[in-house]
Amino acid sequence: MVVCGDDGLAHRLAAELRGVYGEQVTLVVPPSERGVRPPVVGRARAASAALLDRVVNAAVSRAAGNGAPVDSERIVEATEVTEAVLADVGVERATALALVYDDDEANIRAALTARRLNPRLRLVLRLYNRRLGQHIEELLDQAAALATGDGVSDASTVVLSDADTAAPALVATALVGTSKVVQTDGLLLRAVERQPGGDGRVAASGLATLALLSAPGHDAGGSESGEQGPRLLPDEAAVRQARGRGAVVLEQVSYSGPSMAGGRGVVPSFASLFSRRLRWSLAGLVGCVFGLAVALTVATGDHPLHATYETLLDLFAINDPALNESTSRQVLQLLSGLLGLLLLPVLLAAVLEALGTFRTASALRKPPRGLGGHVVLLGLGKIGTRVLTRLRELHIPVVCVEADPEARGMATARRLRVPVVLGDVTQEGVLEAAKIHRANALLAVTSADTTNLEAVLAARSVRPDLRVVLRLYDDDFATAVYRTLRAAHPFASTRSRSVTHLAAPAFAGAMLGRQILGAIPVERRVLLFASVEVGGHPQLEGRTVGEAFRAGAWRVLALDTAAGPGAGAGAGAGAGAADAEAGGGNSGVGGSGLVWDLPDTYVLRAEDRVVLAATRRGLAELLGRRRRESAGA
């Protein structure tokens, strides 16, 4: 495996491949990145990490002195990924290449060169531009097919975005206070901890039981082996026998708070064309015209329609003077003329307001008066733009704060008609303008850790109970900030997240040829969710759902009827059979293409694509890249 990058994602991805899947990794970084300390996979303590580094260095030194081969990570320094650099790292013999530079152009240039050197190489690119990524993926796959003369798998080129991968977790953290989420087929699923009831057991609820938490009194920060530690993917017997232990279940995320009206178009509604005061003025004028018409009908005995017509002619000053008419008729004509003079400025104001409304429809909106229960989003960069899009897809009211008027996400905010406060969040009054005192949550996702931290501290000074989520680049710093804020505000929800930590499992899974949908932490362990084609996996193909389930390793959760080769007639028949065997149960969620609650008797076929939950080692075994070491791995 070859990983090329210039930030923390490259180091974390290399650590994920090496530590979890046991792959040989060559890491290509700029010369200035050599001294960056690679992240430790998991939540190992600093003392343990330092001790592990000393032990590994000592072992490497002894092995080198004895002339023994050393199986460790290779680091190559290069300012640019050229053809010579790719040849030096052995791309011709590599299984997969990940290009995770922050520059899309650099990743595309290196991918084109690598595809020419090795047409069968599995490529994983980090691109922010979705549309460009789709075209590049098709282009590289077509080039590989022409170069090899045969078909290639759909995983030969995978384009991912760290922003798209991390956005669902950040949104769910702000929405429900947890980042234990998985996004699949347009759904947002979360893992919820359920505590045991009066009988010591957890009531059956949700889509599936993912794990059993540690037994009461067990130190969650210590050893996790044995029966008292957490048990991932337990079978039904273990769930029934577990007493006094909480469980982690999977359920759909929904939002029931206030929504903010806002569409993608720039044409405002008729009611928004005019202000409330102007609408009342127009209504008053219409009432006066109606009153004058009634008075004219009474005074002259004319038909009501004719009286209304005469009143409108007097109103617009196009009627003949009532010289030889009665006094009442003359008085009513004068009043109609006076009303016509009052109508002129009102009509002018209506025209100006309508023009102003159309002019500002495509401009930035300000937070409306009385807004509350919203999410304040700080930063409209790559991550912030994806988070904003996801929040509006869930119809969650958002107010954005951005210091740069030319930021990447300003066009998105304007298109979605989301209120934006322009200003530096470190300046006094900016958060107040975003109605932070009435907000439900604050999402600080700028690229500067200090700015995010300062914004959170300022928001907590206004609302001590405010739910805050801040993006921090360094994992150790994120842990320290989280612990400090949690200790200072024990009754408020505080979450610190690293984008590289959230995105690395998806990139690692793509390098192994599988689509990782997300990862959910359970205490100090992690569950992965992947979309896998049944064909080519003897552990799944031809087996029933019950037979394919392996406790502590993997579990089939759903049948995907809207993707892959199984989307044809075979998958449709399979979905129908699953529905029939399930007895019309909860086989669909939110109208998606996923069939949940598959019966244990449903037979998995080669053309099926399934969504499964697996441990890291279980997924590695299922992929055929590592033998199963122990039943409790």
N, C-alpha and C positions, 0 to 999 in steps of 0.2 A: 504494500500500500504506500502511495506517495501522496503527501499532503503539502500543498504550497499555500502560504498565506502570510499576512503581515500584521495580524493582531491576535488577540487572545483566543479567537475561535480556532485558529490553526493549532495552537498548543493543546487546547482542550480536546479537539477532535483526535489528535495524535494520541493523547492519553487515553481517550475512550477506546480507540482501536487496539491499543497495546494492552491496556489493563483489563478490558472487559472481554474482548474477542481474541486476545492472544496473537494479534497480527504483527508481522514485521513491518515497521513503519520507517519511511524516510521523510524527514521534515525539511522543507525548503523555506527558509526565512531570510529577510534582509539582514545584513550584518549587524545592524543596531538591535535586532530582535533576539540575538543569540543569548544575551544575558537575561532575558525574561524568564522568570522561574515558571516551569510548566505547572499547570494546575494538577491537583490531586483528585482523582476520581472518587466520588463519594463525599462524605463529611468527616474525613479523618482529621484528627486534631493536629495542631501545629507541631506539637512535640513528637507525635508519632510520625508525621511526614518528614521532619528533620532526621529522626532516627532511621527511617527507611532510606533516605537519601545517603546517609553515611554508610549504611550496610551495603547498599547497591554499589556505591563507589568503591568500597573496600573489596567487594566481590569481583568487580570489574578489574581492579588493579591486580588482584591475585591471579585471575584468569589470564590477563594479558601477560603477566610475568611468567606463567607456566606454559605459555604458548597455546592455550586452549582457545577455541573459537568463542567469541562473545556475541550473544544474541540480544542486542540492545538497540535502542533507537538511534538512527543515523541522522545527523543534522548537517545540512548543506547550506552554506551562506551564498546568496545570490541577490543582487539588486534587481534583477529582472529575469523572468523565466524565458530563456531563449532555447533554441533547438539544442545548443551545446549543453546547457544545464539539464534539460530533459534526458538527453542521452547519457549524461554522467550519472544521473540517479536511476538509470535503468528502466525507463518508461517502456522500452520494447519488451521487457520481461515482466512488467508489473501487472497486477490484477486490476487495480483501480487507481485513479488519480483524482484528487479533490483539489479544486482551485477556489480558494476562499479569500482571495484578496478583496479589499474594500472597493476596488476599482473594477467596474463591470468590463471596461474595455480591455484591461490587463487579463482578466479571466477568459474572455472570448479569444483574444490573440493566442494565449497559451493553449487553449482547448483545440483550436484549429491546427496548431503545430503538433500537438500530441496525437490527434486523430490521424494525421498523416504518417506519423512514426509508427503507430500501433493501432490499426483499424479495429482490433478486437478489445481494445482497452475500455473499461467501464469508466465513464467520465461523470463527475459530480461538480456542477458549477454553482457558484454563489452569485446570483444576479438579482438586482432589485426590480428591474423592468420586467414585468410579467409577460407582456406581449412579445418583447424582444426575446425573452427566454424561451417561449414556445417556438418561435421561428428558429432559433439557434439549435434547440433540441431536435427539431425535425431535420435541419440541415446536417447536423453531425451524424444522426442515425442514417440518413440517406447516403452520406459519404462512406460510412462504415459498410453499408450493404453493398455498395458498388465496388468497394475495395476488396471485400472478402468473397464476393460472388455468391453469397447465400444470405439468408435472413438473419437478423440479429434480434436479441431479446429487447423488449420495450424498456428494459432497465439499462441499456448500454449507455444512454445519456440521460442524466437526471439534472434538472435545473431547480434549485431551491433558493429560498430567500430566508435569511435569519430573521428578518422583520416579520414575514408571514408565519414563520414557525413559532416565534415568541409572542406574537400579538394575542392569540387566544388565551394564553396563560395570564397575561397582564390584564386583559379584559375581565376574565373570570375572577381574578384577585380583587379588582375594584368592584365587581358586581356582587359577589357572594363571599368575599374574604378568603378565597383559596385559589391557589394556582394549580391544583390537582385537576386539570382539565384535559380533555382530548377532543379535537375537532375532526369530524369525519362526515362526509356527505352532507355538508351544510349544517350539521348538528353540533352543539356544544355540550359535551358531557362532562360531568365532574364526579370525583370520588368523595363521598361523604362518610365521615366517621359516625357510626351508630353505637350508642352505649347500650349495654344490656338492660333489660327491663327488670321487673320485680322477681321473675323466676330465674334471673341470671342469664337469660338468653336474649339474643338480638332478634327482634321481629323481622320476618321476611319482608323486604321491600326493595325497590329499585330494580334495575335490569339484571344485575349479577352481583354476587359476593366476591370481592377481589382478594381480601386478606382478612386475617384475624390479628388483632393488635396484641401487644405483649400482655401477659397476665398481670393482674394488679400486684404491685410491690416489686415487679421486675424492673431493673434499671435499664431504661431504653437507650441510654448512652453507653452502656457497657456491651458485654458479649451478647450477640443475637442468635447464638446457636442454642440448640436444645428445645424442649417442648414449651418453655416459658417465654421464648422470644416470639417475634412476629412470624406468622405463617402465611406465605403468599400463595394465592390460588388454592385454597383448601377444597377438599371434596365435601359433599353434603354430609357425610358421616362426621367429619371433623367439625363442621359448623354446628351440627346438632349436639355433639358431645361437649363443645366448648361452653363453659359456664363462667360467668363473671368477666368475660373478655369482650371488648368492643370489636366491631367489624367495620371494614371499609367496603361500601357498596357503591355501585355505579348508577347514576341517575342523570336525567336531562336537566340542563341549566335553563331556567326561564326567568324572565324579568316582568315584575308586576307593578313597578313604580310608575311615576308620571312620565309621559312621553312628550317629546317636543315636535311640533309640526315642522316639517321641513322636507322638501322634495328635491329631486335632482334638476327640475326645470327652473327657468328664470322668469316665468310668467307668474306674477302674483295673483292672488284671488281678488275678486271684485271688492270684498270687504276691506282688503288691505290697501286699496287704491287711495282711500280718503281717510282722514283722521276722524276720530269719534266726534270732535267738536264740529267739524265740517258736515258730517252726516246729520247731526242734530239741527244745524242751520238750514240745510236743505229740507229736512222734514218740517221745520217751522214755516218755511216759505210755502211749501205745498199746502200746509194747513191754512195759511192765510189766503191763498188763492181759492181754496175750497170754501172758506168762510165768506169771501167776497162774492163768489158765485151764488151761494145760498141767499145772501142779502139782496143781491140784484134780482134773483127770482122772486123774492117776497115783495120787493119795492115796485117792480114793473109787471109782475105776473107773467114773465116770459117762461118758455120751457127751460128746464134745468140745463139741457145741453146747449141751447142757444145762449143762455146766461153765462155759462162757462166760456163759450167761444168769445162773447163780448168782453168778458173779464181778461182773457188772455190777450185780446187785441189791445185793450187799454194798458195791460202790463208791459207789452213790448212797444207801446207808443205808436201804434200804426192804425188806430181807430180815429174816426172823425170826432171833433169836439162835441160834447153834448150841450150845445148852446140853447136849443129850444126844448130841452128835456126838463124833467122835474128836478127839484133841488136834491132829492135823495140820489137821483141818477148822477148828477154832477159831482156830488160828494164821493160817491163810490168810484167814479172815474179818476178823481184826484188821488184817492187812496190807492187805486191800482197803479197809477203812475209812480207814486212814491214807493210802492212795493217793487216796481220794476227797477228803480234806482238802487234799491238795496240788493236786488238780484245780481246786478253786474259784478260787484266785488266777490260775491259768493261763487259765481261761475268762474271768475278769473282764478280764485283760490283753488277751485276744484281742478282746473286745467293744470296749474302749477304743481299741485300735489300729485296728480296722476303722472305727470312727466318725471317728477322727482322719484316717485316710487319705481317706475320703470328703469330710471337711471341707476338707482341704488340696488335694484334686484340682484345684479351680478356683483355687487360690492360686498364688503365684509359687514356682517350684522353685529350689533351690539347686544349684550345680554339684556333680555326683556325684563321689565319691572315685575316683581313678584316671583321671579324664577326661584325654584327650590327643588331639592331632591335630585340634583344633577351631578355630573362628574366633571371635575375641573382637570383638563388635560394640559400638562405643561410640556411644550416642545412639539413642533410639527416637522421633525426630520424624517428619516426613513422609518424608524420605529413608530414615532408618533402618528405618521400618516396612516400606517396600517392599523394601528389601534383605533384611530378615529373612524376609519371605514367600518371596522368591526362593531364598534359601539353604535353607529347609526344603523347598521344592519339589524341590530337588536332593538332599535327604536328607543335607545337610552338618551336622554337629554345631555348634551355636552356643551361646555364652554372651554374654548382653547385659549391658551396664553402663549404668545410667541414674540420674541424680541426682534426677529429679522422679518421685515415685510416681504422679502423675496425668498422665504423659506420654501422647501420642497412641497410642504403640505398646504400652503396657502390657497393654491388653486383648488385642491380637494375641499377645503373648508368653504370656499366661495361657492363651489358647485353644489355642495350639500346644504348650503345656507345655515351653517353652524356659526353661532356667535364667537367672535375672536376679539381678545383684548391684546392690543399691540403694546408691548412694553417689557422692560427688564423685570423679571419676577423678583429680583433682589431689591428693587426700588419700592418705596412705601406707597401703598395704595393700589398696586397692580392686582394683588390677590383679592383685595376688597372689591375692586371693580368686577372681578369674575364671580362675585357672590359666594366667596368661600365660606362665609358664615352660615349659609343655608345649603351648602353642598353635602352630598352623601359621601363622596370620596375624592381624593386627589391622586392623580397619576402623574408622577414626575419622570419623564422619559427623555430628557435632553441628553446630549452626549457628554456633558460635564458633570462629574460626580458631585463636585462642590455645589454647583447650582441646584441640583436635585435635593441635596441634603439641606441647603439653606432654605429652599422653598418649603420643605416638609417641616422644618423647625418653625418657620414663620407661620405656616398654616396651623400648626399645633398651638401656637400662642394665641391664635384667634379661636380655634375650636379644639380643645384638648381631646375630645372624643372622636375626632374626625378619622375615618379610615384612610390610610395613606399607603401608597405603593410607589416605591422609588427604584429606578433602574440604576444599578451601580456596576461599573466595569470590573472591578477587582472582587473576587469571591470572598477573600478574607476580610476586606473592608466592608463588604455587604453583611457578613456575619456579625462583625463588631457593631455596626450601626443598628442592625436589627435587635441585638441583645440590649443595647443601651436604650433605644427608644421603647422597647417593650418594658424594660425596668422602670423607665421614667413615666410611661403612660400604660399601666397594666390593664386598664379597662378599655383601651382603644386598640383597634386592629392595625397592626404594622407589618408590612411585608417589604423586604428588599430582594430584588431579583437581578440576576446577571443574565444578559441576553445570550452570551456564549454558553452558559450552563443549560439554558432552555433549548438551544438550537443544536448543540453537539450530537445528541442521540439520533436526531433525524438525519443529519449528514452522515453519521457512521453507518446507519442502516442502509442509506442509499448506496454507499460504497460497497456494502455487502450484497447489493442487488435486491433489497427489499424496501418497501415503503413504510417507514416508521411514522405513524400518525401522531404519536406523542408519548410522553413519559409521565408517570405519576409516582411521587415519592411516598413510601409507607415507612414511617419512622426513619431509619437510616438505610433502607433498601429502596429499590426502584422497580416499578412495573412498566414494561414497554407495551405499546399497542401498535400492531403492525397489520397491514393489508397484504395477504399472502395468497398466491395462486396455489390451489391444492395439487395440481399436477407437478410431478417431480419430487414430491415429498412422501415417502412411504409411510411416515408416521401419521399422515392424514388421508391420503388417497385410498379409496375403497373401504375406509373404516366409518363406523357410525360416529356421531358427535360424542357419545359416551365413551367409545373406545379410543377416540383420538385425544381425549382429555388426559393429561398427566399432571397429577397434583404436584405443586411446587415448581412446575416447569412452564406449561402453557395450557391455555383453555380457549376453545372456539366460542366467540361471543355472538357473532352475527354472520349472516350470509349477504354478501354484497351483490345485488342484482342489477346494478347500474354501471359497472365498470368491468373492464377486462374481457377476455373471450367468453366468460360466463354470462355476459349481458345478452346473449342471443336466446334462441329457443330453449337450449338446455338449461340455462340459468333460470329462465322464466318458469319452466316446468318444475325445476327444483324448488323455487320459491313457493309455487302452488302446493307442491307436496308438503313442504314444511308447514305452510299455513294449515293444510288439512290435518296433518298429524298433530299440530299444536292445538287443534280444536278451536280455532278462531280466537286465540289469545292475543296478547300484545305483540303482534308480529311486525308492527311498523311504528316508528317514532317520528312524529312531525311530518309525515308524508314523504319520508326519504326513501332511497333505494335499498335500505338495509332491512333485513328480516331478523328480528330479535326473537328470543325465547325459542330457539331451535330445539326440537325434541331430541332426546338422546338416541332415538332410533333412526334419525335421518342420516343417510349414507352420503358422505362427501365424495364428489366426483372430480375428475381431473380438470374439467372446465369450470369448476366453481372457484370463486374468489371469496375468501373469508376474512373477517376481522377477528383477530385473536389477541389475547393478553398473555404476556410471557415475561419471565424473569430474564435478566441479561444472559445468564449462562444457558437458560432454557432456549432462548432465541438463537444463541450461538450454536447449540446442538441441533436445533431444527434446521438451521441453515447448512448443517453439515460441516462446519468449520472448527468444531471443538467437540471432543467426546465428553459425554456426561461424566462428571467426576464423582458426584455423590447424589443421593436422592434428595438431600436437603439443600442443594446448592441454590 
